[in-house]
């Protein structure tokens, strides 16, 4: 029975360590999105929500638009492509909200 407890403990530790990879990584370089001219003319404001995949080296591998006004989304996606995060041991994902 004791051997089974040790195996279960090891499994729990491995799982908790793998879940720790999803902890927030610090942003090393952040580019602010440009406020689109047409959005300014329309007096359009809001929040754009995105899901991002960050490589172990810290660059953005993939972006997924989740919500917000489409006129603002293009500017948000363009800015996020230039962001850099601190390096980590494996790829991670996070959600970002940009307010305009």
C-alpha positions, 0 to 999 in steps of 0.5 A, a space after each residue: 500500500 505504501 508503494 501505491 501512495 508513493 506512486 500517486 504522490 509522484 503522479 500528483 507532483 508531475 501533474 501540478 508541475 505541468 499545470 504550473 506552466 500555465 502561470 502567467 509569464 512576464 512581458 519583456 516587450 509590449 507594443 501598444 495597439 494603434 487606435 484606428 482612425 475610423 474607430 475614432 471617427 465613430 467614437 468607438 471604444 471597447 475591449 478586445 479579448 484574445 487567446 495567445 500561444 507563447 513559444 518557450 522562447 517567448 514569442 507569440 506563435 498563434 493568436 485567436 480573436 475571442 471577442 470585441 469589436 472587429 474594427 479594434 481587433 485588427 489593431 490588437 492582433 497587429 500589436 500582439 504579434 510584436 510582444 515578447 514574453 520571458 522564456 520558459 521551459 515549454 509553450 504556454 497559453 494565456 488570455 489578453 484583454 486590450 482596452 481601447 
